[in-house]
Amino acid sequence: MSALNSSPLNSLSDAQGIHYHRPSEHSRLCTEADSALLDENNPRIRRDIIRIIAQYLDSQGLTSTKVTLYDEANVKQQRENNYISDVVRLRAAVLDGEWGEVDRICSSAYLKDKKHILYSVYKQQYLELIDDNEPQKAFTTLNKHLKPLEAQQSVHGEFRDLCYLLTTKSIQDAPAFRNWDGIASARERLAEYLQSILEFEIVGRESEHQHLRPNRLVTLLRQAVAYQIESCQYHSEAVPLVPSLLTDYAPVVVPNAEQASFVGHLGNVKCTAYVGPYAQLLASGSSDNTVRIWDTDSAECLATLRGHTSRIWDICVDRAGATLLSASGDGTVKVWDIRDLHKPQCLHTITSDDGGDIYSVSLNPLESHIIMAGYDRKIRLYDRVTGRVVQTFHGHDLSVAQAVANPLGNLIISGSKDQTIRFWDMMSGSCVKSLRSHLGEVTSVATSGSGMLLLSSSKDNSNRLWDLRSLKRLCRYKGHQNTSKNFIRSGFVGDSLVVGGSEDGMVYLWDRESTNIVQRLDGHQGIVYDAKWNPKRGILCSASDDWTLKTWWFNPQATTNNIEL
């Protein structure tokens, strides 16, 4: 393995004393930030958020904006006050047996979980009519009020027993109401249920009178950033300065050592993808016609997806890690459910019109549509809900190597063997711009996380960086080999680096701005087709012609050799 110690990025890794947290150690240190920690729909939490935002606006002198926020929030507050008033009135009417008042309140009031409340109230009214031996009125209540709310029954079979009561001598004759102990007790139980709703709402208001500490929003943001830093795989001795809140913090590190080798494919490995939000798994597609899923830490193969009859050119995994898409030389894209790795399932197969190779598959930002492209020179947009192609993009003169959506989701960007990069309007299907700068086939296109930069690879031995706003070429990355093989791809490593494969069997990393090579990772015994970075894990994964995947990391103890370029 070779490295460039003169690189400012490489020096940063060494100088700051970066050390690595093993995944097992990391799991003990940090609680995963999931929805179980905070219910954003809780009324109290929503009110707290409004107060915190208002405090920050006030501290920044944005008084009019704060007033507008409170005005809009108070409309909802008034609605909630009316709700509490309605429940109080309803509770009193139930206790007094004022069923006419109950009907008026239920028909006009704003009630949360209204159907369940109405079912409980009308059930009480119905049972009292049965108890008072008024079957005709009870029958009317059953048909008019309870039948439309049958789905709200407390236990299975309760509505059936309500109907049965019309033919019995006593309420206790029905199995669901054997514990009936009279009208007064039943009214008390219903009143207690309505009181519990009131208490939930009123307790939620306590936070409005709680003291709000100064600079609460900034304090919470600092805590969130501290959590991001602590949850990183790499830690530095120096306290980092976080430049932006728009993306999670990730330290700048340059991988310098092989971490693991994944062995099991029976042909070259064309592509790789991380599975799940924390990349506990890796997926790979191979010329042995299979997709394999691996444990990222142990390099153990956990599942093999079989069904394609030709090589796998590309794979894509949704953000949740539940669905995998595979594009194959057999002219199909298969959609796999990989939630249970003991029994992964092919949900359905999407077939191209002419049966030619499909080289590229990806998802739009909303993950509602699949973008497919390949040998037939077309790009197709497939709606996952309706199960059909809703847009086809024509215009390339030769096969399309890769097609992806921009982060906004309004454009598709494609690279083709006709040496062009095209931009397509996703709604109309028309080509809005075409770039011809490469001197060879375009083998890949990728957008940066910010959505402002585009990286393209070509068989002219170069990767090129473009400004997506002006569509001007910013720079070119050289030193690797990409002249003949399908398909050598490149991508971004955070905001500072660019990574790509090469026909010489090395993984190349460039400084994004200076275009200098900052690292060559030497370990594969054949062409490197694909290389992808994962900021959560702090690792790079490469796919090679030598039938293996490899992961790479920054090892503070690794020694590097100076090389001359």
C-alpha positions as CSV (number, residue, x, y, z in Angstrom):
1,M,0.0,0.0,0.0
2,S,1.2,3.5,-0.9
3,A,0.4,6.9,0.6
4,L,1.2,10.6,0.1
5,N,2.4,12.0,3.4
6,S,2.6,15.5,1.8
7,S,-1.2,15.7,1.6
8,P,-2.8,18.1,4.0
9,L,-5.6,15.6,4.5
10,N,-3.3,12.7,5.4
11,S,-1.3,15.0,7.7
12,L,-4.6,15.9,9.4
13,S,-5.3,12.3,10.2
14,D,-1.9,11.8,11.7
15,A,-1.6,15.1,13.6
16,Q,-4.9,15.0,15.4
17,G,-4.2,11.6,16.9
18,I,-7.3,10.0,15.5
19,H,-8.3,6.7,17.1
20,Y,-10.9,4.2,16.1
21,H,-13.9,2.8,18.0
22,R,-14.6,-0.8,17.3
23,P,-18.3,-1.4,16.4
24,S,-18.8,-3.4,19.7
25,E,-17.3,-0.6,21.7
26,H,-19.4,2.0,19.8
27,S,-22.6,0.2,20.6
28,R,-21.9,0.4,24.3
29,L,-21.1,4.1,24.1
30,C,-24.0,5.5,22.2
31,T,-27.8,5.0,22.1
32,E,-29.1,4.9,18.6
33,A,-31.2,8.0,17.8
34,D,-34.5,6.5,16.8
35,S,-38.2,7.4,17.1
36,A,-38.5,5.5,20.4
37,L,-36.5,8.2,22.2
38,L,-38.8,11.1,21.3
39,D,-42.5,11.2,20.2
40,E,-42.6,14.3,18.1
41,N,-46.4,14.0,17.9
42,N,-46.9,14.2,21.7
43,P,-48.8,17.5,22.4
44,R,-46.5,18.5,25.2
45,I,-43.4,17.9,23.0
46,R,-44.9,20.0,20.2
47,R,-45.6,22.9,22.6
48,D,-42.1,22.6,24.0
49,I,-40.6,22.9,20.5
50,I,-42.7,26.0,19.7
51,R,-41.5,27.7,23.0
52,I,-37.9,26.9,22.2
53,I,-38.1,28.2,18.7
54,A,-39.8,31.4,19.9
55,Q,-37.1,31.9,22.5
56,Y,-34.4,31.6,19.8
57,L,-36.2,34.0,17.5
58,D,-36.5,36.5,20.3
59,S,-32.8,36.3,21.1
60,Q,-32.0,37.0,17.4
61,G,-34.2,40.1,17.4
62,L,-36.8,38.4,15.1
63,T,-39.7,39.7,17.2
64,S,-42.3,39.9,14.4
65,T,-41.5,36.3,13.3
66,K,-41.9,35.2,16.9
67,V,-45.3,36.9,17.1
68,T,-46.4,35.3,13.9
69,L,-45.3,31.9,15.3
70,Y,-47.4,32.4,18.4
71,D,-50.4,33.7,16.5
72,E,-50.5,30.5,14.4
73,A,-49.8,28.3,17.4
74,N,-52.6,30.0,19.4
75,V,-55.2,29.1,16.8
76,K,-54.4,25.5,17.5
77,Q,-54.2,26.2,21.2
78,Q,-57.7,27.6,21.1
79,R,-58.9,24.5,19.3
80,E,-57.4,22.4,22.1
81,N,-59.0,24.6,24.8
82,N,-62.4,24.0,23.0
83,Y,-61.7,20.3,23.0
84,I,-61.2,20.2,26.8
85,S,-64.4,22.2,27.3
86,D,-66.3,19.8,25.1
87,V,-65.1,16.8,27.0
88,V,-66.0,18.4,30.3
89,R,-69.5,19.1,29.0
90,L,-69.8,15.6,27.6
91,R,-68.7,14.0,30.9
92,A,-71.3,16.0,32.9
93,A,-74.1,15.2,30.4
94,V,-73.3,11.4,30.6
95,L,-73.3,11.5,34.5
96,D,-76.7,13.3,34.4
97,G,-78.1,11.1,31.7
98,E,-78.9,14.1,29.5
99,W,-78.8,12.2,26.2
100,G,-80.2,15.1,24.2
101,E,-77.3,17.2,25.4
102,V,-74.9,14.3,24.6
103,D,-76.2,14.2,21.0
104,R,-75.8,18.0,20.6
105,I,-72.2,17.9,21.9
106,C,-71.2,14.9,19.8
107,S,-72.6,16.3,16.6
108,S,-70.8,19.7,16.9
109,A,-67.7,19.2,19.1
110,Y,-64.1,18.8,18.0
111,L,-63.0,15.5,19.7
112,K,-59.8,13.7,19.3
113,D,-60.3,10.0,18.7
114,K,-63.9,11.0,18.2
115,K,-65.1,7.7,16.8
116,H,-64.0,5.7,19.8
117,I,-65.5,8.3,22.2
118,L,-68.8,8.3,20.3
119,Y,-68.9,4.5,20.3
120,S,-68.4,4.4,24.1
121,V,-71.1,7.1,24.7
122,Y,-73.7,5.6,22.4
123,K,-73.0,2.1,23.8
124,Q,-73.9,3.5,27.3
125,Q,-77.1,5.1,25.9
126,Y,-78.0,1.8,24.2
127,L,-77.5,-0.3,27.3
128,E,-79.6,2.1,29.4
129,L,-82.5,1.8,26.9
130,I,-82.2,-2.0,27.1
131,D,-82.1,-1.9,30.9
132,D,-85.2,0.4,30.8
133,N,-87.0,-2.1,28.5
134,E,-87.3,0.3,25.5
135,P,-86.3,-2.0,22.7
136,Q,-87.6,0.2,19.9
137,K,-85.5,3.2,20.9
138,A,-82.6,0.8,21.5
139,F,-83.0,-0.6,18.0
140,T,-82.9,3.0,16.5
141,T,-79.7,3.8,18.5
142,L,-78.1,0.6,17.4
143,N,-78.8,1.2,13.7
144,K,-78.3,5.0,13.6
145,H,-75.3,5.4,15.9
146,L,-73.5,2.1,16.8
147,K,-73.6,0.2,13.5
148,P,-71.5,2.9,11.7
149,L,-68.9,2.7,14.5
150,E,-68.8,-1.1,14.7
151,A,-65.0,-1.1,14.1
152,Q,-64.5,0.8,17.4
153,Q,-65.8,-2.1,19.5
154,S,-63.6,-2.7,22.6
155,V,-63.3,-6.5,22.3
156,H,-64.0,-8.8,19.4
157,G,-67.7,-9.9,19.3
158,E,-68.9,-7.0,21.4
159,F,-71.1,-5.5,18.7
160,R,-72.6,-9.0,18.1
161,D,-73.6,-9.2,21.7
162,L,-75.1,-5.7,21.5
163,C,-77.4,-7.0,18.8
164,Y,-78.2,-10.1,20.8
165,L,-79.4,-7.9,23.7
166,L,-82.5,-7.0,21.7
167,T,-83.7,-10.6,22.2
168,T,-82.6,-11.3,25.7
169,K,-84.4,-10.8,29.0
170,S,-81.4,-9.3,30.8
171,I,-78.2,-7.5,29.9
172,Q,-76.2,-10.1,31.8
173,D,-77.4,-12.8,29.3
174,A,-74.9,-11.5,26.7
175,P,-71.3,-12.8,27.2
176,A,-69.7,-9.4,26.8
177,F,-71.9,-7.8,29.5
178,R,-72.1,-10.4,32.2
179,N,-70.5,-7.9,34.6
180,W,-73.2,-5.3,34.1
181,D,-74.0,-3.8,37.5
182,G,-76.5,-1.1,36.7
183,I,-76.8,2.2,35.0
184,A,-75.1,4.3,37.7
185,S,-72.0,2.2,37.8
186,A,-71.7,2.1,34.0
187,R,-72.0,5.9,33.9
188,E,-69.2,6.3,36.4
189,R,-66.9,4.1,34.4
190,L,-67.6,6.1,31.2
191,A,-67.0,9.3,33.2
192,E,-63.7,7.9,34.4
193,Y,-62.7,7.2,30.8
194,L,-63.5,10.7,29.7
195,Q,-61.7,12.1,32.8
196,S,-58.5,10.2,31.8
197,I,-58.6,12.0,28.4
198,L,-58.9,15.3,30.2
199,E,-56.0,14.5,32.5
200,F,-53.8,13.6,29.6
201,E,-54.4,16.9,28.0
202,I,-54.1,19.0,31.1
203,V,-50.9,17.4,32.2
204,G,-49.5,18.2,28.8
205,R,-50.1,21.9,29.6
206,E,-47.8,21.9,32.6
207,S,-44.7,22.5,30.4
208,E,-46.2,25.9,29.5
209,H,-45.5,27.1,33.1
210,Q,-42.1,25.5,33.4
211,H,-39.1,27.7,33.3
212,L,-37.3,27.7,30.0
213,R,-33.5,27.9,30.4
214,P,-31.7,30.5,28.4
215,N,-30.4,29.6,24.9
216,R,-32.2,26.3,25.0
217,L,-32.2,25.7,21.2
218,V,-28.4,26.3,21.0
219,T,-27.8,24.0,24.0
220,L,-29.8,21.2,22.4
221,L,-27.9,21.6,19.1
222,R,-24.6,21.5,20.9
223,Q,-25.7,18.3,22.6
224,A,-26.8,16.8,19.3
225,V,-23.4,17.6,17.7
226,A,-21.6,16.2,20.7
227,Y,-23.7,13.0,20.3
228,Q,-22.7,12.9,16.6
229,I,-19.0,13.3,17.4
230,E,-19.2,10.6,20.1
231,S,-21.0,8.2,17.9
232,C,-18.4,8.4,15.1
233,Q,-16.1,5.5,14.6
234,Y,-13.1,7.9,14.5
235,H,-12.2,10.2,17.4
236,S,-9.5,12.9,17.4
237,E,-7.7,14.3,20.4
238,A,-8.4,17.8,19.3
239,V,-12.0,19.1,19.7
240,P,-13.4,19.4,16.2
241,L,-15.3,22.5,14.9
242,V,-18.5,21.5,13.2
243,P,-18.9,23.6,10.0
244,S,-22.6,22.9,9.3
245,L,-25.8,21.6,10.9
246,L,-27.3,20.5,7.6
247,T,-25.4,17.1,7.6
248,D,-24.2,14.9,10.4
249,Y,-20.6,15.4,11.6
250,A,-18.0,13.1,10.1
251,P,-14.2,13.6,10.6
252,V,-11.9,13.9,7.7
253,V,-9.9,10.7,7.5
254,V,-8.0,9.0,4.7
255,P,-8.3,5.2,4.7
256,N,-4.8,3.7,4.8
257,A,-5.2,0.0,5.6
258,E,-7.2,-3.0,4.7
259,Q,-9.8,-3.9,7.4
260,A,-11.5,-7.0,6.0
261,S,-11.7,-9.2,2.8
262,F,-15.0,-10.7,1.8
263,V,-14.6,-14.0,-0.1
264,G,-17.3,-16.1,-1.6
265,H,-18.3,-14.9,-5.0
266,L,-17.4,-17.2,-8.0
267,G,-16.8,-14.3,-10.4
268,N,-15.8,-10.7,-10.5
269,V,-17.6,-8.3,-8.2
270,K,-19.1,-5.4,-10.2
271,C,-20.8,-3.3,-7.5
272,T,-21.4,-2.8,-3.8
273,A,-23.8,-1.0,-1.5
274,Y,-24.3,-0.5,2.2
275,V,-27.4,-2.0,3.9
276,G,-29.3,-0.1,6.6
277,P,-28.8,3.3,8.2
278,Y,-25.8,2.2,10.2
279,A,-24.3,-0.1,7.5
280,Q,-24.2,-3.2,9.6
281,L,-24.4,-5.1,6.3
282,L,-22.8,-4.9,2.9
283,A,-24.3,-6.1,-0.4
284,S,-22.4,-7.0,-3.6
285,G,-23.3,-8.0,-7.1
286,S,-21.2,-10.3,-9.2
287,S,-20.7,-11.9,-12.6
288,D,-21.6,-15.2,-10.9
289,N,-25.2,-14.0,-11.3
290,T,-25.8,-13.6,-7.6
291,V,-26.1,-10.9,-5.0
292,R,-24.5,-11.6,-1.6
293,I,-25.2,-9.9,1.7
294,W,-22.4,-9.8,4.2
295,D,-21.9,-8.9,7.9
296,T,-19.7,-5.7,7.7
297,D,-17.8,-6.6,10.9
298,S,-17.1,-10.3,10.5
299,A,-17.1,-10.4,6.6
300,E,-19.4,-13.5,6.9
301,C,-21.8,-14.1,4.0
302,L,-25.3,-14.1,5.5
303,A,-27.4,-14.5,2.4
304,T,-27.1,-15.2,-1.3
305,L,-29.8,-13.9,-3.6
306,R,-30.3,-16.2,-6.7
307,G,-32.6,-15.8,-9.6
308,H,-30.8,-13.8,-12.3
309,T,-29.5,-15.7,-15.3
310,S,-26.6,-13.3,-16.1
311,R,-24.1,-11.0,-14.3
312,I,-25.2,-8.3,-11.9
313,W,-24.2,-4.9,-13.1
314,D,-25.5,-2.7,-10.4
315,I,-27.4,-2.8,-7.0
316,C,-29.2,-0.3,-4.9
317,V,-30.6,-0.5,-1.3
318,D,-33.3,1.7,0.2
319,R,-32.4,3.9,3.2
320,A,-34.2,1.5,5.7
321,G,-32.2,-1.5,4.4
322,A,-35.4,-3.4,3.8
323,T,-35.4,-3.6,0.0
324,L,-32.6,-4.3,-2.5
325,L,-32.7,-3.8,-6.2
326,S,-30.5,-5.6,-8.6
327,A,-29.8,-4.8,-12.3
328,S,-28.6,-7.7,-14.5
329,G,-27.4,-8.6,-17.9
330,D,-30.5,-10.8,-18.3
331,G,-32.5,-7.6,-19.0
332,T,-34.3,-7.5,-15.6
333,V,-34.3,-5.6,-12.4
334,K,-35.3,-7.7,-9.4
335,V,-36.8,-6.2,-6.2
336,W,-35.8,-8.2,-3.1
337,D,-37.2,-8.1,0.4
338,I,-34.1,-8.5,2.6
339,R,-35.6,-7.8,6.0
340,D,-35.3,-11.5,6.9
341,L,-31.9,-12.7,5.7
342,H,-32.9,-16.3,6.5
343,K,-35.6,-16.1,3.9
344,P,-34.9,-13.2,1.5
345,Q,-37.7,-13.0,-1.2
346,C,-37.9,-11.7,-4.7
347,L,-41.0,-9.5,-4.6
348,H,-41.2,-9.0,-8.4
349,T,-39.2,-8.7,-11.5
350,I,-39.1,-5.7,-13.9
351,T,-38.3,-6.6,-17.5
352,S,-36.9,-4.3,-20.2
353,D,-38.7,-4.2,-23.6
354,D,-35.8,-5.6,-25.6
355,G,-34.2,-7.9,-23.0
356,G,-30.8,-6.1,-23.2
357,D,-28.5,-5.6,-20.3
358,I,-29.6,-3.2,-17.6
359,Y,-26.4,-1.5,-16.4
360,S,-27.8,0.9,-13.8
361,V,-30.5,0.9,-11.1
362,S,-31.2,3.6,-8.5
363,L,-34.0,5.2,-6.5
364,N,-35.3,8.7,-6.6
365,P,-34.9,10.7,-3.3
366,L,-38.5,9.9,-2.1
367,E,-37.8,6.2,-3.0
368,S,-41.1,6.1,-4.8
369,H,-39.7,5.4,-8.3
370,I,-36.9,3.2,-9.7
371,I,-34.6,4.6,-12.3
372,M,-33.3,2.0,-14.8
373,A,-30.9,2.3,-17.7
374,G,-28.8,0.1,-20.0
375,Y,-27.9,-1.3,-23.4
376,D,-31.1,-0.1,-25.2
377,R,-30.0,3.5,-24.8
378,K,-33.2,4.3,-22.8
379,I,-33.8,5.4,-19.2
380,R,-37.0,4.3,-17.6
381,L,-38.8,5.6,-14.6
382,Y,-40.8,2.9,-12.8
383,D,-43.5,3.7,-10.3
384,R,-43.3,1.4,-7.3
385,V,-46.9,1.9,-6.3
386,T,-48.6,1.4,-9.7
387,G,-46.1,-1.2,-10.8
388,R,-45.5,0.3,-14.3
389,V,-43.1,2.5,-16.2
390,V,-44.4,6.0,-16.1
391,Q,-41.7,7.8,-18.1
392,T,-39.1,6.8,-20.8
393,F,-36.2,9.1,-21.7
394,H,-34.8,8.9,-25.2
395,G,-31.8,10.7,-26.6
396,H,-28.5,8.9,-26.0
397,D,-26.9,7.4,-29.1
398,L,-25.3,4.5,-27.3
399,S,-26.0,2.5,-24.2
400,V,-26.4,4.2,-20.8
401,A,-23.8,3.3,-18.2
402,Q,-25.5,5.0,-15.2
403,A,-28.5,7.1,-14.4
404,V,-29.2,8.8,-11.0
405,A,-31.6,11.5,-9.7
406,N,-30.4,14.7,-8.4
407,P,-31.0,15.3,-4.6
408,L,-34.0,17.6,-5.3
409,G,-35.6,14.8,-7.3
410,N,-36.6,16.9,-10.3
411,L,-33.8,15.8,-12.7
412,I,-32.2,12.5,-13.9
413,I,-28.5,12.7,-14.8
414,S,-27.2,10.0,-17.1
415,G,-23.7,9.0,-18.5
416,S,-23.4,7.1,-21.7
417,K,-21.0,5.3,-24.0
418,D,-21.7,8.1,-26.5
419,Q,-19.4,10.2,-24.3
420,T,-22.1,12.6,-23.1
421,I,-23.7,13.4,-19.8
422,R,-27.4,14.4,-20.2
423,F,-29.9,16.1,-17.8
424,W,-33.5,15.1,-18.1
425,D,-36.6,16.7,-16.7
426,M,-38.3,14.0,-14.7
427,M,-41.8,15.2,-15.3
428,S,-41.8,15.9,-19.0
429,G,-39.1,13.4,-20.0
430,S,-37.3,15.9,-22.1
431,C,-33.5,16.4,-22.2
432,V,-32.8,19.9,-20.8
433,K,-29.0,19.9,-21.2
434,S,-26.2,17.8,-22.7
435,L,-22.5,17.9,-21.8
436,R,-19.8,16.6,-24.1
437,S,-16.3,17.0,-22.5
438,H,-15.0,13.5,-22.0
439,L,-12.9,11.9,-24.7
440,G,-14.1,8.4,-23.9
441,E,-17.2,6.5,-22.8
442,V,-18.8,7.9,-19.6
443,T,-18.8,5.0,-17.1
444,S,-20.4,6.7,-14.0
445,V,-22.1,9.8,-12.7
446,A,-22.6,10.7,-9.0
447,T,-23.9,13.8,-7.1
448,S,-22.4,15.2,-3.9
449,G,-24.4,15.2,-0.7
450,S,-25.1,19.0,-1.1
451,G,-26.5,18.5,-4.6
452,M,-24.2,21.2,-6.0
453,L,-21.5,19.0,-7.5
454,L,-21.4,16.2,-10.1
455,L,-18.6,13.7,-10.5
456,S,-18.2,11.8,-13.8
457,S,-15.9,8.9,-14.8
458,S,-14.8,8.1,-18.3
459,K,-12.6,5.7,-20.3
460,D,-10.4,8.7,-21.1
461,N,-8.5,8.0,-17.9
462,S,-10.1,10.8,-16.0
463,N,-12.8,11.7,-13.4
464,R,-14.3,15.2,-13.8
465,L,-16.0,17.5,-11.3
466,W,-18.8,19.7,-12.4
467,D,-20.7,22.6,-10.8
468,L,-24.3,21.6,-11.1
469,R,-25.6,25.2,-10.9
470,S,-23.5,26.5,-13.8
471,L,-22.7,23.1,-15.4
472,K,-19.1,24.2,-15.7
473,R,-16.3,21.8,-15.4
474,L,-14.3,22.6,-12.2
475,C,-11.4,20.1,-12.4
476,R,-10.1,16.7,-13.5
477,Y,-8.7,13.8,-11.5
478,K,-5.9,11.7,-13.1
479,G,-3.4,9.0,-12.2
480,H,-5.7,5.9,-12.3
481,Q,-6.5,3.7,-15.3
482,N,-9.9,3.6,-17.0
483,T,-9.7,2.8,-20.7
484,S,-11.6,-0.4,-21.6
485,K,-13.4,-2.3,-18.8
486,N,-17.2,-2.0,-17.9
487,F,-17.7,-0.2,-15.6
488,I,-15.2,1.6,-13.4
489,R,-17.0,4.1,-11.2
490,S,-16.1,6.9,-8.8
491,G,-17.8,8.8,-6.0
492,F,-17.5,11.3,-3.1
493,V,-16.0,10.7,0.3
494,G,-17.6,13.4,2.4
495,D,-17.0,16.9,1.2
496,S,-13.2,16.6,0.9
497,L,-12.3,13.6,-1.1
498,V,-13.0,11.8,-4.3
499,V,-12.6,8.0,-4.6
500,G,-12.5,5.7,-7.7
501,G,-11.5,2.3,-9.0
502,S,-8.8,1.6,-11.5
503,E,-7.7,-1.1,-14.0
504,D,-4.4,-1.3,-12.2
505,G,-6.1,-2.9,-9.1
506,M,-5.8,0.0,-6.8
507,V,-8.3,2.2,-5.1
508,Y,-7.5,5.9,-5.6
509,L,-8.4,8.8,-3.4
510,W,-8.0,12.4,-4.5
511,D,-8.2,15.7,-2.6
512,R,-11.4,17.2,-4.1
513,E,-10.1,20.7,-4.4
514,S,-6.4,20.3,-5.2
515,T,-7.0,17.2,-7.3
516,N,-3.8,15.6,-5.7
517,I,-3.8,11.9,-5.1
518,V,-3.8,11.5,-1.3
519,Q,-3.9,7.7,-1.2
520,R,-3.5,4.6,-3.2
521,L,-4.9,1.5,-1.6
522,D,-3.1,-1.6,-2.9
523,G,-4.5,-5.0,-2.0
524,H,-6.7,-6.3,-4.8
525,Q,-5.4,-8.7,-7.4
526,G,-7.5,-7.4,-10.2
527,I,-9.4,-4.4,-11.6
528,V,-11.3,-2.3,-9.0
529,Y,-14.7,-1.5,-10.4
530,D,-16.5,0.2,-7.6
531,A,-15.6,1.9,-4.3
532,K,-18.1,3.4,-1.8
533,W,-17.6,5.4,1.5
534,N,-19.8,5.1,4.5
535,P,-19.5,8.0,7.0
536,K,-21.3,6.2,9.8
537,R,-18.8,3.4,9.8
538,G,-15.9,5.4,8.6
539,I,-14.9,2.7,6.1
540,L,-14.5,2.4,2.3
541,C,-15.7,-0.7,0.5
542,S,-14.2,-1.7,-2.9
543,A,-15.4,-4.4,-5.4
544,S,-12.9,-6.1,-7.7
545,D,-12.2,-8.4,-10.6
546,D,-10.4,-10.7,-8.1
547,W,-13.8,-12.0,-6.9
548,T,-13.6,-10.2,-3.6
549,L,-14.8,-7.1,-1.7
550,K,-12.5,-5.3,0.7
551,T,-13.1,-2.7,3.4
552,W,-10.5,-0.1,4.2
553,W,-10.1,2.1,7.3
554,F,-7.7,4.6,8.8
555,N,-5.3,2.7,11.1
556,P,-3.3,5.1,13.3
557,Q,-0.6,2.4,13.8
558,A,-0.2,1.7,10.1
559,T,3.1,2.8,8.4
560,T,3.1,4.4,5.0
561,N,5.7,4.8,2.4
562,N,6.5,8.0,0.6
563,I,6.1,7.8,-3.2
564,E,7.0,10.2,-5.9
565,L,4.4,11.2,-8.5
